[in-house]
Each structure stands twice: as structure tokens, then as C-alpha cells.
Amino acid sequence: MTDTQPGQRTPAMIAALAGGWVADAASLGLHWLYSSDRIAEVGGGAPEFLPPRAEYYTRGFGYFAHDGKETGDISHYGAATHVLMESLLASQGTLDIRDYQRRFRSFFGPGGQWRGFIDNPTRITLENFDAIERNAVEKALADMPARLTAEQKRILVQKVMPYTRRLTGSQLARPVREAINLTYPDSEIQDAGVHLAETIDRHRVAESGADDTQLPAVSKLAPLVAVYCGHPDLPQVTEAAVRVTNHNDTAVAWARCAMRLLDLLFRGESLSTALDSAAGESPAPETLKKARAGRRIDGPGAGDTFGRTCYLHEAMPVIFHVLSHASSYTEAVRANILCGGDSCGRAWLIGPAMAAIHGLGGEHGIPLSWLARVNHAASIFSDIERLVTSR
């Protein structure tokens, strides 16, 4: 294991997280275009940072999901990653599942900030939040005082729900009581409302995710690995974070593979060592070994061999192929785009991995001009610096 002092790898981790955003934004214009020939026709040898346009998808199979997006925007993968990063920042660099769930629901759910494509794990996770909440309310109402009327119970539920969605434990009693007091000065009704809120709170669950094995399970891990890098709790917090959106054992296994890859690269290990160790955590080590074979990078060929869709058993071998053969950040990002399919999802491992190795600028690192092409770059990169330097 490489011997590094605390803080010595900070610049590499900052570059790595920035590398995820850059690779995602670079891939958006041709995301989910599955024909490598059509991608080469549209983008040539430099297919990065093209504006998302429906006309690209008129030939060759593809799905145009990003109407209304502009050059430099990030995908839904990047948006979900930023939600987790904001939660980590708000929780002083620790994973608070309830805070993460609340922010995820608030951002992607009705009335939230997100405007764009909603993937299957996100859609089902939002549905699960509602189902978990309904179940918690039913259990809480079953334990309410018999003297309360149906109307009083209904109003109490309406009163407490805004607070149970953003507060927990001892945080609930005072604001819930004050809210109920506006309608019911009776202290017994207020007590019942506080009990209702606390019961709902206890019945919420951490495993809110979809039974799904697609890329959202691993795409948002880079900030989490950065703050828990080298920590013995990293496997446990990785699983906990993954099950918020992907409650599936195979998805967790692939996430452990991705976690190990990033953790070792963030700590300064060689790419070969990181890939070897990560493959050992995966559900398909022989497939990953096959993906690393050969002497040259071939994004389209990797897509032909392993698949281009969002499923992890297709995406992870393509990621391993690109990482094993790319000599620079730029070459890796372009090969990933030229492969086609879910290039934005794969970008969230390829970008951080290559940037952790090669850093910023120069012949092999993230081109400095690419950093400037990411929309809202100043605030994103500022959050990255705050997260990593506060470790």
C-alpha cells in the first residue's frame, strides 16, 4: 500500500471529483446514442461537449433524453452526485442517510429543482419514499388515542408531515407542537401529534431504493469515497448509500468494486493494482479480466463485446477496458463517448479514475479548457474543494 500523509492526496482527489463532472458534461450531447458509427459521423475524433440535439438521433438507434439541455450541462447522474455531495457537506463529511434521502426526494421529486430525465431507479425510489411514508403514517395512526376524531387525526397528519420529512428524533417535538397549537391549543392533542410525528419517524427505513442493477448504483460514489478514503467504514457507508436508490445485492456488489477502484486510486495506488483489487470485489471478475486484455483502446469494440446499456454487467467491463488502455484523460473520455450508449453513466467512474491518476492540465490530465466548459463550474468546483479539504 502506498504510504501517504494526510492531505498529501488532496489535490488528486479534488482533480478526481472535478473529472467526474467534466466527463459527464463532455458526454451529454451524444448520450444514449447507441450507434458508434453515427457518433463518429457527428462528432468525428472530438465528440465531446456537443450540444444535445435531436437531429443526431435521426440515424442509428438511440434515445434523445436531454431536450432543453445545453452544452456544458450535466446529466441526471451528475445531478444525483451533487445531491449526495451537498448532503456530505451539510453533515460535516459524514453520510447521514436521512439527510441524503430528504435532499434526494426534495431535489428530484414534485416541486424540486431538477428539470430533465428521470431514470428508473430514481423514479422507483421516489415512489418508494411515498409508500414508506404511507406505511409509517398507517402504523402511527393505529396507535393514536381513541378519543380523537377522524378529522382531528387527518389534520394532525397534515400538520406533522412537513416536519417528519426534514427533521428527525429530538428535533421534532418543539416545531410539531407549535404547528399544532395554531389549530389545537389542547395539550393532549399536541401530545398526540408529537407522538404521531415520532412514530412516523421511527418507521422510516434507510433501504428506499429500487430493485435495480443500473449505473445509478455506482455513478455517485466518487464524493463519498473521497471523504471516507482509507476509512474502515467505507464498505458499510457505500452499501448504505447505494441502497438509498438501488436496493439490490448485485448492485451493491458492483458498487463495492467501484468503491475499491476509486479508493485505491485516490490513495495513490497504481492503476493496475486498483483494477486487480476492484475486480476481486466484483460479481464477474473473469469478464473484467477479459475487458482488460488487448493492446489498444477500442471504445466501440468494447461496446460490441460487453454492451452499451445502463446495466452494470455491461457498463463495468467497458469502464475497465477504457481505464486499462487509455493513456490520458482526454483519450479515455473520447473512447467512452465513441463507445456509445450510457456514456454519461460510465463517465462517473472513468473521469474520476483518470483524473486521480493524471491530475489537471498537461498532456495527460484534464484539459484546463474543459473545466471552463462545465456550466456552473465555479460553484461546483468550490463545493468539491470544500468537501475534500474538510476531510
C-alpha positions in Angstrom: 0.0 0.0 0.0 1.3 3.4 -0.9 2.3 5.4 2.2 0.8 8.9 2.1 0.5 11.5 4.7 -3.0 13.0 5.5 -3.7 15.7 3.0 -1.0 14.6 0.5 -3.6 13.2 -1.9 -5.9 16.2 -1.5 -5.1 17.7 -4.9 -5.5 14.4 -6.7 -8.9 13.9 -5.1 -10.1 17.4 -6.0 -9.0 16.7 -9.6 -10.7 13.3 -9.5 -14.1 14.7 -8.4 -13.8 17.5 -11.0 -13.0 14.8 -13.5 -16.4 13.3 -13.0 -18.3 16.5 -13.7 -16.2 17.3 -16.8 -16.5 13.8 -18.2 -20.3 13.8 -17.7 -20.8 17.2 -19.3 -18.5 16.2 -22.2 -20.6 13.2 -22.9 -24.1 14.7 -22.6 -24.5 15.7 -26.3 -24.4 12.2 -27.6 -25.6 10.3 -24.5 -27.7 7.3 -25.3 -26.9 7.3 -29.0 -26.0 3.6 -29.4 -24.5 3.6 -32.9 -20.8 4.2 -32.7 -20.7 4.9 -36.5 -23.3 7.6 -36.1 -21.4 9.1 -33.1 -18.2 9.2 -35.3 -20.2 10.7 -38.1 -21.5 13.5 -35.9 -18.5 14.1 -33.6 -15.5 12.9 -35.5 -12.4 12.4 -33.4 -13.5 15.1 -30.9 -17.1 14.2 -29.9 -17.0 15.9 -26.5 -19.2 18.9 -25.5 -21.6 18.8 -28.4 -24.9 20.5 -27.8 -27.7 18.0 -27.2 -29.7 17.9 -30.4 -32.5 15.5 -31.5 -31.1 15.6 -35.1 -28.1 13.4 -34.0 -30.6 10.6 -33.3 -32.3 10.5 -36.7 -29.9 7.7 -37.8 -28.7 4.8 -35.8 -30.6 3.6 -32.7 -30.7 6.0 -29.8 -32.9 7.7 -27.3 -32.8 11.5 -27.1 -33.4 12.3 -23.4 -31.9 15.7 -22.9 -34.2 18.2 -24.8 -33.7 21.6 -23.3 -30.2 20.9 -22.0 -27.3 23.0 -23.3 -23.6 22.4 -23.9 -21.8 22.1 -20.6 -24.8 20.9 -18.6 -24.6 17.7 -16.6 -26.8 14.7 -16.8 -29.2 13.3 -14.1 -26.2 11.3 -12.9 -24.3 14.4 -12.2 -27.3 16.0 -10.5 -27.7 13.0 -8.2 -24.0 13.1 -7.4 -24.3 16.7 -6.4 -27.2 15.9 -4.1 -25.0 13.4 -2.2 -22.1 15.9 -2.1 -24.4 18.6 -0.7 -25.6 16.1 2.0 -22.0 15.2 2.9 -21.1 18.9 3.1 -24.1 19.6 5.4 -23.2 16.6 7.6 -19.6 17.6 8.1 -18.3 15.0 5.7 -20.2 12.0 7.1 -23.0 10.0 5.5 -26.4 10.9 7.1 -28.9 8.6 5.3 -31.9 10.6 6.4 -30.5 13.8 5.3 -29.4 12.3 2.0 -32.9 10.8 1.4 -34.6 14.1 2.2 -32.4 16.0 -0.2 -32.8 13.4 -2.9 -36.6 13.5 -2.6 -36.7 17.3 -2.4 -34.4 17.7 -5.5 -35.9 15.1 -7.8 -39.5 14.9 -6.5 -42.5 17.1 -7.2 -41.7 20.8 -6.8 -37.9 20.0 -6.8 -35.2 21.7 -8.7 -34.5 19.0 -11.3 -35.7 19.6 -14.8 -34.8 16.7 -17.0 -34.7 13.0 -17.5 -35.7 10.7 -14.5 -34.1 7.3 -14.6 -35.8 4.1 -13.4 -34.0 3.8 -10.1 -34.8 7.5 -9.3 -38.5 7.1 -10.3 -39.0 4.0 -8.2 -37.1 5.4 -5.3 -39.4 8.4 -5.3 -42.4 6.1 -5.4 -40.8 4.1 -2.5 -40.5 7.2 -0.4 -44.2 7.7 -0.8 -45.0 4.1 0.1 -42.7 4.1 3.1 -44.3 7.3 4.3 -47.8 5.9 3.9 -46.9 2.8 5.8 -45.4 4.8 8.6 -48.5 7.0 8.8 -50.8 4.0 9.0 -48.7 2.4 11.8 -48.7 5.7 13.7 -52.4 6.3 13.3 -53.1 2.8 14.6 -51.5 3.9 17.9 -53.4 7.2 18.3 -55.7 7.9 21.3 -59.2 6.6 20.7 -60.9 9.9 21.7 -59.5 11.8 18.7 -61.9 12.2 15.8 -61.2 11.2 12.3 -60.9 14.9 11.3 -58.5 15.6 14.1 -56.3 12.7 13.1 -56.4 13.9 9.5 -55.4 17.4 10.5 -52.6 16.1 12.7 -51.1 14.1 9.9 -51.2 17.3 7.7 -49.6 19.2 10.5 -46.7 16.8 11.2 -45.8 15.7 7.7 -43.7 18.7 6.7 -41.6 18.2 9.8 -41.1 14.5 9.6 -39.8 14.9 6.0 -36.9 17.2 7.1 -36.4 16.6 10.8 -35.8 13.5 13.0 -35.6 12.4 16.6 -35.4 15.1 19.2 -35.7 17.8 16.5 -39.4 17.1 16.0 -41.2 17.8 19.3 -41.0 21.6 19.5 -41.9 22.7 16.0 -44.6 20.0 15.7 -46.2 21.2 19.0 -46.0 24.8 17.9 -47.6 24.0 14.5 -50.5 22.0 16.1 -51.0 24.8 18.7 -52.1 27.1 15.9 -55.2 25.0 15.4 -55.5 22.9 18.7 -54.4 24.6 21.9 -55.3 21.4 23.8 -52.1 20.0 25.2 -53.4 16.4 24.9 -54.0 16.8 21.2 -50.5 18.3 20.9 -49.0 15.4 22.8 -50.8 13.0 20.3 -49.4 15.0 17.4 -45.9 14.8 18.8 -46.3 11.0 19.3 -47.6 10.7 15.8 -44.6 12.5 14.4 -42.1 10.5 16.4 -43.8 7.2 15.4 -43.7 8.1 11.7 -40.1 9.0 12.2 -39.3 5.6 13.7 -40.9 3.7 10.9 -39.0 5.3 8.1 -36.4 2.9 6.5 -32.9 3.5 5.0 -33.3 1.0 2.2 -35.5 3.1 0.0 -34.1 2.2 -3.4 -35.4 0.3 -6.4 -34.6 -3.3 -7.1 -32.3 -2.3 -9.9 -28.8 -3.0 -11.2 -28.1 0.0 -13.4 -25.4 2.7 -13.2 -27.0 5.0 -10.7 -25.8 2.5 -8.1 -22.2 3.5 -8.7 -22.2 6.8 -10.5 -22.5 9.0 -7.4 -19.8 7.2 -5.3 -16.8 9.5 -6.0 -17.6 12.2 -3.4 -18.4 9.5 -0.8 -15.2 7.7 -1.4 -13.3 11.0 -1.2 -14.5 11.7 2.3 -14.2 8.1 3.6 -11.0 7.4 1.6 -9.0 4.7 3.5 -11.5 4.6 6.3 -12.6 1.1 7.6 -16.2 2.2 7.4 -16.1 2.8 3.7 -17.6 -0.5 2.6 -20.5 -0.1 5.0 -21.3 3.5 4.1 -21.0 2.6 0.4 -23.7 -0.1 0.8 -25.9 2.2 2.8 -25.7 5.0 0.2 -26.3 2.6 -2.7 -29.4 1.1 -1.1 -31.0 4.5 -0.9 -31.5 4.3 -4.7 -30.6 0.7 -5.6 -31.8 -1.8 -3.1 -30.3 -4.8 -4.8 -27.4 -7.1 -3.7 -25.9 -7.3 -7.2 -25.9 -3.5 -7.4 -24.1 -3.4 -4.0 -21.5 -5.9 -5.2 -20.7 -3.8 -8.3 -20.6 -0.7 -6.1 -18.0 -2.4 -3.8 -16.0 -3.0 -7.0 -16.3 0.7 -8.0 -15.6 1.8 -4.4 -12.4 -0.2 -4.2 -11.2 1.1 -7.6 -11.7 4.7 -6.6 -10.4 4.3 -3.0 -7.1 2.8 -4.1 -6.6 5.4 -6.9 -7.4 8.2 -4.5 -4.8 6.9 -2.1 -2.2 6.8 -4.8 -2.0 3.1 -5.8 -1.2 2.2 -9.3 -4.0 1.7 -11.8 -3.0 -2.0 -12.3 -3.2 -2.7 -8.5 -6.5 -0.8 -8.2 -8.1 -2.7 -11.1 -6.9 -6.1 -9.8 -8.3 -5.4 -6.3 -11.6 -4.0 -7.6 -12.1 -6.9 -9.9 -11.8 -9.2 -6.9 -14.8 -7.4 -5.3 -17.0 -7.7 -8.5 -19.6 -10.3 -9.4 -17.8 -11.0 -12.7 -14.0 -11.0 -12.3 -13.4 -13.1 -15.4 -15.4 -10.7 -17.6 -13.4 -7.8 -16.2 -10.2 -9.7 -16.9 -11.3 -10.1 -20.5 -12.1 -6.4 -20.7 -8.5 -5.6 -19.8 -7.0 -7.8 -22.4 -5.6 -6.5 -25.7 -3.1 -3.8 -26.6 -5.1 -0.9 -27.7 -8.1 1.1 -26.7 -11.3 0.4 -28.7 -14.4 2.0 -27.2 -16.8 0.9 -30.0 -15.3 -2.7 -29.8 -15.8 -2.8 -26.1 -19.4 -1.8 -26.6 -19.9 -4.5 -29.2 -18.4 -7.1 -26.9 -19.8 -6.2 -23.5 -22.8 -4.0 -24.2 -23.6 -0.3 -24.1 -26.6 0.0 -21.9 -27.0 1.2 -18.3 -26.8 -2.2 -16.7 -23.7 -2.7 -14.6 -22.8 -6.1 -16.0 -22.4 -4.3 -19.4 -21.0 -0.9 -18.2 -18.4 -2.1 -15.8 -16.4 -4.1 -18.3 -16.4 -1.2 -20.7 -15.2 1.0 -17.9 -12.4 -1.4 -17.1 -11.4 -1.6 -20.8 -11.2 2.1 -21.2 -9.2 2.6 -18.0 -6.8 -0.2 -18.8 -5.9 1.1 -22.2 -6.3 4.9 -22.2 -3.1 6.9 -21.8 -4.7 10.2 -20.9 -7.9 11.7 -19.6 -8.9 13.0 -23.0 -8.4 9.7 -24.7 -10.5 7.9 -22.1 -13.4 10.4 -22.3 -13.4 10.3 -26.1 -13.3 6.5 -26.2 -16.2 6.3 -23.7 -18.3 8.6 -25.9 -17.4 6.8 -29.1 -18.5 3.5 -27.5 -22.0 4.9 -27.3 -24.9 4.1 -25.1 -24.8 5.2 -21.5 -21.6 7.3 -21.8 -22.7 9.7 -19.0 -23.2 7.0 -16.5 -19.8 5.4 -17.3 -18.2 8.8 -17.2 -18.6 8.9 -13.4 -16.0 6.2 -12.9 -13.8 6.8 -15.9 -13.5 10.6 -15.3 -12.6 10.4 -11.6 -10.2 7.4 -12.1 -8.3 9.0 -14.9 -8.1 12.4 -13.2 -6.9 10.8 -9.9 -4.0 9.4 -11.9 -3.2 12.3 -14.3 -4.5 15.3 -12.5 -5.2 18.7 -14.2 -3.6 20.0 -17.3 -0.6 18.9 -19.3 -0.6 16.2 -21.9 -2.4 13.5 -19.9 -4.6 15.4 -17.4 -8.0 17.1 -17.6 -7.6 19.8 -20.3 -8.0 23.2 -18.5 -10.2 24.4 -21.2 -12.6 21.6 -20.5 -13.0 22.7 -16.9 -14.3 26.0 -18.1 -16.9 24.4 -20.4 -18.9 22.9 -17.4 -21.9 25.1 -16.6 -21.9 26.4 -13.1 -18.3 25.3 -12.8 -17.3 27.9 -10.2 -19.9 26.7 -7.6 -19.4 23.0 -8.4 -15.6 23.1 -8.1 -15.9 25.3 -5.0 -18.1 22.6 -3.3 -15.5 19.9 -4.4 -12.7 21.9 -2.7 -14.7 22.4 0.4 -15.6 18.7 0.7 -12.1 17.3 0.1 -10.2 19.9 2.2 -12.5 19.4 5.1 -11.7 15.7 5.4 
